[in-house]
Amino acid sequence: MTKNKFRKSKKPAQRDGKRMKKQAMIQAVIAAFQSAPKELFNYKQISNRIGVESQVQKLMIVDILYDLAADGFIAETDRGRYRLNNLGTIASGVFQRRSNGKNSFVPEDGGAPVFVAERNSGHAMHGDKVKVQLLAKRKGAEPEAEVMEVLERTEQTFVGKLQVAKGFAFLVTEDKTLANDIFIPRDKLRGGKDGDKAVVRIMEWPEGAKNPLGEVIDVLGKAGQNTAEMHAILAEFGLPYKYPAAVEKAADKIPEEIPEEEIARREDFRKVTTFTIDPRDAKDFDDALSVRKLPNGNREVGVHIADVTYYVKPESVIEREAASRATSVYLVDRTIPMLPERLGNLICSLRPDEEKLCFSVIFELDGNAEVKNYRIKRTVIRSDRRFTYEEAQQIIETGKGDFKEEILAMNELAGKLRARRFREGAINFDRYEVKFEIDENGKPLNVYFKEAKESNKLVEEFMLLANKTVAEFAGRAPKGKTPKTFVYRIHDLPDPDKMENFAEFVRRFGYKVKTEGQKSDVSKGINKLLDTVQGKPEENLIETLAIRAMQKARYSTANVGHYGLAFEYYAHFTSPIRRYPDMMAHRLLERYLAGGRSAAKARYEELCTHSSGMEQLAANAERASVKYKQVEFMSDKLGKVYDGVISGVTEWGLYVELNENKCEGLVPIRDLQDDYYEFDDKNYSLTGRRHKYQFRLGDPITIRVAQANLERKQLDFALA
């Protein structure tokens, strides 16, 4: 394209009747990108912006965008969406390393990633801040950059298996950001032996050396041993796997006894019927429910939450550790707690027949579960009984057992709260969890599915009600006033493009789903679809894709509401033993209940961003531990044949989820040898070039277990 074409138009694009000439159209498109250099546009939005209405001209816009992207004037950041490519020839940003050699540079101004060949990477490590030279673009090739200088090194640690020879050692890692093994001098092994799992820090990567140079910072144990492997997963995601002694020591000094003057300051619930309902293996009970009938016939329900912030003081070592961890991590066979165990499992835990301090929301509910009044108070309770979900469920089903009247009354109220929530547009994602039965050595013996029953939903509804209420109390400001700073759990509207793709996909199965209209119209349409597919072979697949079309919930001081729950205000308040945002909510509530001024927003936003990031890391580690156990569980089933469903389609192969145990594995594309298969990301399919045979997401498929690789946490399947 000539330079002339890129000159900014000095006057509005000329129109000829309603049709715009192509040259004027190009100028108008360029001007549109230049007027909003940081915004993303697809062809419809650009057409709108420059006043193009006819379908023929809209198709011309598609061609113009393609040409401008090929010339490097704009960059396609994701499928069909473009932004101005305003990089100069020298730029700064973050280097992203990949073990397959497809390294990239992400400009700090947020432009599209640029490819960096291994020969041009200058040994920059993943996450380093770098300065690059953008290379002259070759015709038909993607833009490239060369690293000129590393501006800031990130602290790099890697997890892998040690290979120790006579004079030297290597760490062999499956890390996706490093293709090379790490060379370790003998004097930097810290007692690590051949075959040990270890954490290694990169010290340097000398120029001209093929491998980076590292030192062992921790030996986790023998590869294949359960604890070593679980700790390796945590270390891989940068999560802590042991508790600092100084923090444990500080927790040991906290007295269990509650001072009488503290009890006197609180509302006393010790004589009100109160109980906890938790999983069978739970040790940290952070919520309890109390219930009593009021003289007017209404019921008072107390949602009592462990008062963690009474014990954990701001700026203490326990506080700093909790803020840094931000969440407890739940792997298949263990919990890595956010708080020291003495606090989480003993002092704060709402154990039966023990006096405990709580932060409570107490509701007065009528027979229709309408909230007539509520109050937020610091309280003291004494739980009468610890129920497991199974025990509470049995009372609901049989009408017999301890506190049956209270449990049945609360279950009825919870049912009404739940029904109202769905009427108002909450989305019903009722997914089962895959759980493993494991022996004392961590070996998986069996797979079972955990479903949420009425007892789970009873607890869930009252926790949701408490979370919603405290968020509204803190966040709803009188007219003309700015709301005070608070920590919200927010969930934005679904991505319109993803919703459109989702609707297109489910049409194949003969279903319709609304993608436009009021918020609640879309969510009610999703609910209707989820109800319709229940019990059908495609149920799990459609539910998974519906979840993928949603945004991720996160923490923020900017309240946009919670789309999935259909709440205008929502926060996390009910799990302070295992989530730091709940501790923040407790502190802010205490401040505002005492008439305090608004807290500093920037500091809390920073903590929200950190907490959201740590939550994501914890979820990734949890998934990796499930994956590891799946591979371990299937490793003695090589050669066996199973029925499954295609759960993922990628350019490197098909992911298949087995019907019997929900274990997932990969059929590599190289093993589909009857044709040359091409990946179609829009239709989630692989299609044979010659025979046009198609493998599509959701298709039933029969496979044979070919390989179980514990190092890579990967199952390989072959078509049976």
C-alpha positions in Angstrom: 0.0 0.0 0.0 1.5 3.4 -0.9 2.4 6.0 1.6 -0.2 8.3 0.0 -3.0 6.0 1.2 -2.0 6.5 4.8 -2.1 10.3 4.7 -4.8 11.5 7.2 -7.8 13.0 5.4 -8.1 16.8 6.0 -11.9 16.8 5.3 -14.7 14.3 5.9 -14.8 11.3 3.5 -16.7 12.3 0.3 -19.9 10.4 -0.2 -21.5 9.7 -3.5 -25.2 9.5 -2.7 -25.1 7.0 0.1 -22.1 5.1 -1.3 -18.6 6.0 -0.2 -15.8 5.6 -2.7 -13.1 3.1 -1.7 -10.3 5.7 -1.4 -12.5 7.9 0.9 -13.5 4.8 2.8 -9.8 3.9 3.5 -9.1 7.4 4.7 -12.2 7.3 6.9 -11.1 3.9 8.4 -7.6 5.3 9.1 -9.0 8.4 10.7 -11.3 6.3 12.9 -8.3 4.3 14.2 -6.2 7.4 14.7 -8.9 9.1 16.7 -9.2 6.2 19.2 -5.6 4.7 19.2 -6.2 2.4 22.2 -9.6 1.0 21.2 -10.4 -2.3 19.6 -12.8 -2.4 16.6 -14.4 -5.1 14.5 -15.7 -4.4 11.0 -19.3 -3.7 12.2 -18.1 -1.1 14.7 -15.9 0.6 12.1 -18.8 0.6 9.6 -21.0 2.2 12.2 -18.4 4.8 13.1 -17.8 6.0 9.5 -21.5 5.7 8.5 -21.4 2.7 6.2 -24.8 0.9 6.0 -24.9 -1.3 2.9 -23.9 -5.0 3.2 -21.7 -4.6 0.1 -19.7 -1.7 1.6 -19.4 -3.5 4.9 -17.7 -6.4 3.1 -15.3 -3.8 1.5 -14.5 -2.7 5.1 -13.5 -6.3 5.9 -11.0 -6.2 3.0 -9.7 -2.8 4.0 -9.1 -4.0 7.5 -7.3 -7.1 6.2 -5.0 -4.9 4.0 -4.3 -2.4 6.7 -3.3 -5.2 9.1 -1.1 -6.8 6.4 0.7 -3.5 6.0 1.2 -3.2 9.8 -0.9 0.0 10.1 -3.3 -1.8 12.4 -2.9 -5.0 14.5 -5.4 -7.9 14.8 -5.3 -8.5 18.6 -7.9 -11.3 18.5 -10.0 -12.8 15.8 -11.6 -10.0 13.7 -10.8 -7.2 16.2 -8.2 -4.6 15.4 -6.4 -1.6 17.0 -4.0 1.0 15.8 -0.4 -0.4 15.6 1.4 2.6 17.1 4.8 1.0 17.7 7.9 2.9 16.7 11.0 1.0 15.6 12.3 0.8 19.2 9.8 -0.3 21.9 9.7 -1.4 25.5 7.6 -4.1 27.0 7.4 -7.7 28.4 9.1 -10.7 26.9 7.2 -13.9 26.8 9.2 -17.1 26.3 7.8 -20.4 25.0 9.4 -23.8 25.0 8.3 -24.3 21.4 10.4 -21.3 20.3 7.4 -19.1 19.6 8.6 -16.3 21.9 6.8 -12.9 21.8 7.2 -9.3 22.9 4.1 -7.5 24.4 4.4 -3.7 24.1 3.9 -1.8 27.4 1.3 0.5 25.6 -0.9 -2.6 25.1 -0.3 -3.2 21.3 -0.5 -6.6 19.7 2.2 -9.1 20.6 5.2 -9.3 18.2 7.0 -12.6 17.4 10.7 -12.9 18.6 12.7 -15.8 17.1 14.9 -17.7 19.5 18.0 -16.4 17.7 16.8 -12.8 18.4 15.8 -13.3 22.0 19.2 -12.5 23.6 18.5 -15.0 26.4 15.7 -12.9 27.8 13.6 -14.8 30.3 9.8 -15.1 30.5 8.4 -12.0 32.2 11.6 -9.8 31.8 11.1 -6.2 30.8 13.0 -5.7 27.6 13.8 -3.1 24.9 13.4 -4.4 21.3 14.2 -3.3 17.8 11.2 -3.9 15.4 12.6 -5.5 12.3 11.8 -4.6 8.8 8.7 -6.5 7.7 9.2 -9.2 5.0 6.3 -9.5 2.6 3.8 -12.1 3.7 5.6 -12.7 7.0 4.4 -11.7 10.5 6.2 -8.7 12.1 9.3 -9.6 14.2 11.4 -8.0 16.9 14.9 -8.5 18.3 15.8 -8.0 22.0 18.4 -5.3 22.3 18.5 -5.1 26.1 17.0 -6.6 29.2 15.8 -3.6 31.3 14.5 -5.5 34.3 15.0 -9.2 35.2 12.2 -11.1 36.9 13.2 -13.5 39.6 13.0 -16.9 37.8 12.5 -20.2 39.6 11.8 -23.5 37.8 10.6 -26.9 39.0 11.8 -30.2 37.6 13.8 -33.4 38.0 17.5 -33.4 38.8 19.9 -35.3 36.6 23.2 -35.6 38.5 26.3 -36.8 36.8 29.9 -36.9 38.1 31.0 -33.3 37.6 27.8 -31.5 36.9 24.0 -31.6 37.0 20.9 -30.5 35.1 17.4 -29.6 36.0 15.0 -31.2 33.4 11.8 -29.2 33.4 8.5 -29.5 31.6 8.0 -25.7 32.0 6.2 -24.3 28.9 8.4 -21.1 29.0 11.8 -22.8 28.8 13.0 -25.2 26.1 16.5 -25.6 27.6 17.5 -27.7 30.6 19.2 -25.7 33.4 22.9 -26.4 34.1 23.7 -26.6 37.8 27.3 -26.7 39.1 27.9 -29.4 41.7 28.4 -26.9 44.5 25.0 -25.5 43.9 23.0 -28.7 44.4 22.1 -28.2 48.1 22.2 -32.0 48.7 19.9 -32.7 45.7 20.4 -36.2 44.2 19.7 -37.8 40.9 15.9 -38.2 40.4 14.9 -35.6 43.0 12.3 -33.0 42.3 13.8 -29.6 43.0 13.2 -25.9 42.8 16.0 -24.0 40.9 16.7 -20.3 40.6 18.4 -19.1 37.4 21.5 -17.1 38.3 22.6 -16.1 34.8 22.5 -17.0 31.2 26.0 -16.3 29.8 26.3 -15.1 26.3 27.1 -17.9 23.9 26.0 -20.6 26.4 23.2 -22.9 25.3 21.8 -23.4 28.8 21.1 -21.0 31.6 23.0 -21.4 34.9 21.1 -22.2 38.1 21.3 -23.1 41.7 19.0 -25.4 43.8 17.0 -23.4 46.3 14.9 -26.4 47.6 14.8 -30.2 47.3 11.2 -31.4 47.3 11.8 -35.2 47.5 12.0 -38.1 45.1 10.1 -37.7 41.8 6.9 -39.7 41.8 6.5 -39.5 45.6 3.1 -37.9 46.4 4.2 -35.0 48.7 7.1 -34.1 46.4 4.8 -34.0 43.4 2.1 -31.9 45.2 4.7 -29.5 46.4 6.2 -29.3 42.9 2.8 -28.3 41.6 2.5 -25.5 44.1 6.1 -24.3 43.4 5.4 -24.4 39.7 2.7 -21.8 40.2 4.8 -19.7 42.6 2.5 -20.7 45.5 3.9 -21.4 49.0 4.1 -25.1 50.1 5.3 -24.6 53.7 4.4 -22.2 56.5 7.0 -19.7 57.8 8.1 -20.5 61.4 7.8 -16.9 62.5 4.1 -16.8 61.5 3.4 -20.1 63.3 5.2 -18.8 66.4 3.0 -15.6 66.3 -0.1 -17.7 66.1 1.0 -19.8 69.1 1.0 -16.7 71.2 -2.6 -15.8 70.6 -4.7 -16.8 73.7 -7.8 -19.1 73.2 -9.7 -17.5 76.1 -12.1 -14.7 75.3 -11.9 -11.8 77.7 -15.2 -11.2 79.6 -15.2 -7.5 78.6 -15.1 -8.5 74.9 -18.1 -10.7 75.4 -19.9 -7.9 77.2 -19.4 -5.6 74.1 -21.1 -8.1 71.8 -24.6 -9.4 71.1 -25.0 -12.7 72.8 -26.3 -15.7 70.8 -24.9 -18.4 73.1 -28.5 -19.6 74.1 -29.9 -19.4 70.5 -30.1 -22.7 68.5 -26.9 -22.6 66.3 -25.2 -25.1 64.1 -22.6 -25.6 61.4 -23.1 -27.6 58.1 -19.8 -28.5 56.4 -18.1 -31.1 54.3 -17.2 -34.4 56.1 -13.4 -33.6 56.1 -13.7 -29.9 57.0 -11.6 -28.6 59.9 -12.1 -24.8 59.5 -15.7 -24.0 60.2 -16.0 -20.3 59.2 -19.8 -20.0 59.1 -22.6 -21.0 61.4 -26.4 -20.5 61.2 -28.7 -19.7 64.1 -32.5 -19.7 64.0 -35.4 -18.8 66.3 -39.1 -18.0 65.9 -40.1 -14.4 66.7 -43.4 -13.5 68.6 -44.8 -12.1 65.3 -44.4 -15.5 63.6 -41.4 -14.5 61.5 -38.1 -16.2 61.8 -34.8 -14.7 62.8 -31.9 -16.3 60.9 -28.3 -15.4 62.0 -25.4 -15.9 59.6 -22.4 -16.0 61.9 -18.9 -15.7 60.4 -15.7 -16.3 62.3 -14.3 -13.0 63.5 -10.8 -13.5 62.1 -9.9 -9.8 62.2 -10.4 -9.6 66.0 -7.3 -11.9 66.2 -5.3 -10.9 63.2 -4.2 -7.3 63.6 -3.3 -4.9 60.8 0.5 -4.9 60.0 1.1 -8.1 62.1 3.2 -10.9 60.6 0.1 -13.1 60.3 -1.7 -10.3 58.5 1.1 -9.8 56.0 1.3 -13.5 55.3 -2.4 -13.8 54.8 -2.4 -10.8 52.4 0.5 -12.3 50.5 -1.2 -15.7 50.1 -4.7 -14.1 49.6 -6.4 -17.6 49.6 -6.2 -21.1 50.8 -5.3 -23.6 48.1 -7.2 -26.9 47.8 -5.3 -29.6 46.1 -6.7 -33.1 45.6 -5.2 -34.5 48.8 -4.4 -31.5 51.0 -5.2 -27.9 51.9 -2.5 -25.2 52.0 -4.1 -22.8 54.4 -4.1 -19.0 54.2 -3.9 -18.7 58.0 -1.8 -20.7 60.5 -3.6 -23.9 61.5 -3.9 -22.9 65.1 -6.0 -19.9 64.0 -7.9 -21.5 61.1 -8.7 -24.9 62.7 -8.8 -24.1 66.4 -9.2 -20.5 67.6 -11.4 -19.0 64.9 -13.1 -22.2 63.8 -16.7 -22.3 65.0 -16.4 -25.7 66.7 -19.4 -27.2 68.6 -19.8 -26.5 72.3 -17.1 -23.8 72.3 -17.7 -20.0 72.7 -16.6 -18.2 69.6 -16.4 -14.6 68.4 -18.3 -13.8 65.2 -19.2 -11.0 62.8 -22.8 -11.6 62.0 -25.7 -10.6 59.7 -29.0 -11.2 61.5 -32.1 -11.3 59.3 -35.9 -11.2 60.1 -37.6 -13.2 57.4 -41.3 -13.6 56.8 -42.9 -16.8 55.4 -42.1 -15.8 51.8 -38.4 -15.4 52.7 -38.7 -11.6 52.3 -36.2 -9.7 54.5 -38.2 -7.5 56.8 -35.2 -6.2 58.8 -31.5 -7.0 59.2 -28.6 -5.9 61.5 -24.8 -6.3 61.2 -23.2 -7.0 64.6 -20.2 -8.4 66.3 -21.5 -11.4 68.3 -20.5 -14.3 70.5 -22.0 -17.8 69.8 -21.9 -21.3 71.0 -22.6 -23.9 68.2 -24.9 -26.7 69.4 -24.1 -29.2 66.7 -21.7 -29.9 63.9 -23.6 -31.4 60.9 -22.0 -32.8 57.8 -23.8 -32.1 54.5 -24.8 -35.8 54.4 -26.4 -35.6 57.9 -28.3 -32.4 57.2 -29.5 -33.9 53.9 -30.8 -37.0 55.7 -32.9 -34.8 58.0 -34.3 -32.9 54.9 -35.2 -36.1 53.2 -36.6 -38.0 56.2 -37.8 -35.3 58.5 -36.0 -37.0 61.4 -33.0 -36.0 63.5 -31.5 -33.3 65.7 -32.9 -29.8 65.2 -35.2 -31.2 62.5 -37.7 -28.3 62.9 -35.0 -25.7 62.5 -33.3 -27.4 59.5 -36.6 -28.0 57.7 -37.8 -24.4 58.3 -34.5 -23.0 57.0 -34.5 -25.3 54.0 -37.9 -24.0 53.1 -36.8 -20.4 53.4 -33.6 -21.2 51.3 -35.8 -22.7 48.6 -37.8 -19.5 48.3 -34.7 -17.3 48.3 -33.2 -19.5 45.5 -36.4 -19.5 43.4 -36.5 -15.7 43.6 -32.9 -15.4 42.6 -33.5 -17.4 39.4 -36.7 -15.4 38.7 -34.5 -12.3 38.8 -32.1 -13.7 36.3 -29.4 -15.6 38.2 -27.7 -18.3 36.1 -28.0 -21.9 37.3 -24.5 -23.5 36.9 -25.0 -26.6 39.0 -21.9 -28.5 38.1 -20.7 -31.7 39.8 -17.2 -31.9 41.1 -14.9 -34.8 40.3 -13.3 -36.2 43.5 -10.8 -38.9 44.2 -10.8 -41.5 46.9 -7.1 -41.8 47.9 -5.1 -44.1 50.2 -2.7 -42.9 52.9 0.1 -42.6 50.3 -2.0 -40.3 48.1 -2.6 -43.0 45.5 -6.0 -42.6 43.8 -8.2 -45.7 44.2 -11.5 -44.5 42.8 -13.2 -41.5 41.1 -16.6 -40.2 42.3 -18.8 -37.3 41.5 -19.9 -34.8 44.2 -23.2 -33.1 43.5 -24.7 -30.2 45.4 -27.9 -31.3 47.2 -30.4 -29.4 49.2 -28.2 -29.2 52.3 -25.5 -27.5 50.3 -28.0 -25.1 48.7 -29.4 -24.3 52.2 -26.1 -23.0 53.4 -25.3 -21.4 50.0 -28.5 -19.3 49.9 -27.9 -17.8 53.4 -24.3 -17.1 52.6 -25.3 -15.3 49.4 -27.9 -13.3 51.3 -25.3 -12.2 53.9 -22.7 -11.3 51.2 -25.2 -9.3 49.2 -26.5 -7.5 52.3 -23.1 -6.3 53.5 -22.1 -5.1 50.0 -25.4 -3.2 49.7 -24.9 -1.7 53.2 -21.4 -0.5 52.4 -22.0 0.4 48.8 -25.4 2.1 48.5 -24.8 5.8 49.1 -27.5 8.5 49.7 -28.4 10.5 46.6 -25.7 12.9 45.6 -23.1 11.2 47.8 -20.1 9.1 46.7 -20.2 5.5 48.0 -17.5 4.6 50.5 -14.6 2.4 49.4 -15.5 -1.3 49.6 -14.2 -4.6 48.2 -16.8 -6.1 45.8 -16.9 -9.5 44.1 -17.9 -8.4 40.6 -18.9 -10.4 37.5 -19.3 -8.4 34.3 -21.7 -9.1 31.4 -20.7 -11.9 29.0 -18.5 -11.0 26.0 -20.9 -10.4 23.1 -18.7 -12.1 20.5 -18.3 -15.2 22.7 -22.0 -15.3 23.3 -22.6 -15.1 19.5 -20.2 -18.0 18.9 -21.9 -20.0 21.7 -25.4 -19.4 20.3 -24.1 -20.5 16.8 -22.6 -23.6 18.3 -25.7 -24.8 20.3 -27.9 -24.2 17.1 -26.1 -27.3 15.8 -27.7 -29.4 18.5 -31.1 -27.8 17.7 -31.1 -25.3 20.7 -31.7 -21.6 20.6 -30.3 -19.1 23.1 -30.9 -15.3 23.2 -27.7 -13.2 23.0 -29.2 -9.7 23.0 -31.8 -7.8 25.1 -32.1 -7.1 28.8 -29.5 -8.6 31.1 -32.1 -10.9 32.6 -33.4 -11.9 29.2 -30.0 -13.3 28.3 -29.5 -15.1 31.6 -33.0 -16.6 31.6 -32.3 -17.9 28.1 -29.1 -19.5 29.3 -31.0 -21.1 32.3 -33.7 -22.4 30.0 -31.0 -24.0 27.8 -29.2 -25.5 30.8 -32.5 -27.0 32.0 -33.3 -28.4 28.6 -29.9 -30.2 28.2 -29.9 -31.8 31.6 -29.3 -35.5 31.4 -28.5 -35.3 27.6 -25.0 -36.4 26.3 -24.1 -32.8 25.4 -25.0 -31.4 28.9 -21.5 -31.2 30.2 -20.1 -29.7 27.0 -22.8 -27.0 26.6 -22.4 -26.1 30.3 -18.6 -25.8 29.9 -19.0 -23.6 26.8 -21.6 -21.4 28.5 -19.1 -20.9 31.4 -16.4 -20.0 28.8 -18.6 -17.4 27.3 -18.9 -15.7 30.7 -16.4 -13.2 32.1 -14.3 -14.3 35.1 -15.6 -13.1 38.5 -13.0 -10.9 40.3 -12.4 -8.5 43.2 -12.6 -4.7 42.7 -13.4 -1.5 44.5 -15.4 -0.4 41.4 -18.9 -2.0 41.7 -20.4 -3.3 38.4 -22.7 -5.9 40.1 -22.6 -9.6 39.8 -24.1 -10.8 36.5 -24.2 -14.5 37.2 -26.0 -14.1 40.5 -28.2 -11.2 39.2 -27.1 -9.0 42.2 -26.5 -5.3 42.0 -24.2 -5.5 45.0 -22.2 -8.5 46.0 -19.1 -9.0 48.2 -17.2 -11.9 49.8 -17.7 -11.8 53.6 -18.5 -15.3 54.7 -15.1 -17.1 54.4 -12.4 -15.0 56.2 -10.5 -18.1 57.3 -9.6 -19.0 53.7 -10.0 -15.7 51.7 -8.2 -12.4 52.3 -10.9 -10.3 50.5 -13.4 -11.4 53.2 -10.9 -10.1 55.9 -10.8 -6.8 54.0 -14.6 -6.6 53.9 -14.7 -7.3 57.7 -12.2 -4.4 58.4 -14.1 -2.0 56.2 -17.5 -2.9 57.7 -16.1 -2.4 61.2 -14.8 1.0 60.2 -18.1 2.1 58.6 -20.3 0.7 61.4 -18.3 2.9 63.8 -19.0 6.0 61.5 -15.5 6.1 60.0 -14.6 7.9 56.8 -14.1 6.2 53.5 -10.8 4.1 53.2 -8.1 4.8 50.6 -9.4 3.4 47.3 -6.0 2.9 45.5 -4.6 0.7 48.3 -7.7 -1.5 48.3 -7.8 -1.8 44.5 -4.2 -3.0 44.6 -5.1 -5.7 47.1 -8.1 -6.6 45.0 -5.9 -7.1 41.9 -3.5 -9.2 43.9 -6.3 -11.3 45.4 -7.8 -12.0 42.0 -4.4 -13.0 40.6 -3.7 -15.3 43.5 -7.2 -16.9 43.2 -6.4 -17.6 39.5 -3.1 -19.2 40.4 -4.7 -21.3 43.1 -7.4 -22.5 40.6 -4.6 -23.4 38.1 -2.7 -25.4 40.8 -5.9 -27.2 41.9 -6.6 -28.2 38.2 -3.0 -29.4 37.8 -3.3 -31.6 41.0 -6.5 -33.1 39.6 -4.8 -33.7 36.2 -1.9 -35.4 38.0 -4.2 -37.7 39.9 -6.2 -38.5 36.7 -2.9 -39.5 34.9 -1.9 -41.5 38.0 -5.3 -43.2 38.2 -5.2 -44.1 34.5 -1.6 -45.3 34.4 -2.5 -48.9 35.1 -5.2 -48.9 32.4 -3.0 -48.6 29.3 -4.6 -50.3 26.3 -8.1 -50.2 27.7 -11.0 -48.8 25.5 -13.4 -46.2 26.8 -16.3 -44.1 25.4 -16.0 -40.4 25.7 -16.9 -37.0 24.3 -14.6 -34.5 22.5 -14.2 -31.8 25.2 -11.6 -29.6 23.4 -10.4 -29.1 19.8 -7.0 -27.4 19.2 -4.5 -27.2 16.3 -2.4 -29.9 18.1 -5.2 -32.4 18.6 -8.5 -33.5 20.2 -9.1 -33.5 24.0 -11.5 -36.3 25.0 -13.3 -36.6 28.3 -14.2 -40.2 29.3 -17.8 -40.8 30.3 -17.0 -43.2 33.0 -14.6 -41.2 35.2 -14.3 -37.7 33.5 -10.6 -38.2 33.0 -9.3 -36.1 30.1 -6.6 -37.0 27.5 -5.3 -35.9 24.2 -5.5 -37.6 20.8 -2.5 -35.9 19.1 -3.2 -34.6 15.6 -0.1 -36.4 14.3 -1.9 -39.7 15.1 -4.9 -38.9 12.9 -3.1 -40.4 9.9 -6.0 -41.0 7.5 -6.0 -37.4 6.3 -4.5 -34.0 6.7 -6.7 -32.3 9.3 -7.2 -28.5 9.5 -8.3 -26.7 12.7 -11.4 -24.4 12.5 -11.5 -22.4 15.7 -14.8 -20.8 15.0 -16.6 -24.1 14.6 -14.5 -26.0 17.3 -13.6 -28.7 14.8 -10.8 -30.5 12.8 -11.7 -31.2 9.2 -9.9 -33.6 6.8 -8.7 -31.9 3.7 -9.4 -34.8 1.3 -12.3 -36.8 2.9 -13.9 -33.9 4.7 -14.4 -36.1 7.8 -15.0 -33.8 10.8 -14.2 -34.1 14.5 -16.3 -31.6 16.4 -16.5 -30.5 20.0 -19.2 -32.5 21.7 -19.0 -35.5 19.3 -19.1 -39.0 21.0 -15.8 -40.9 20.4 -14.3 -44.2 21.4 -10.6 -44.2 22.4 -7.9 -46.5 23.7 -5.5 -45.3 26.5 -2.1 -45.1 24.8 0.2 -43.4 27.3 0.2 -41.8 30.8 3.0 -39.2 31.3 3.1 -38.1 34.9 5.9 -35.6 34.3 3.8 -33.7 31.8 0.5 -34.5 33.6 -0.8 -35.8 30.3 -2.8 -38.7 29.1 -2.4 -39.7 25.4 -5.3 -41.5 23.7 -5.6 -43.2 20.3 -8.7 -43.6 18.3 -10.1 -47.1 18.9 
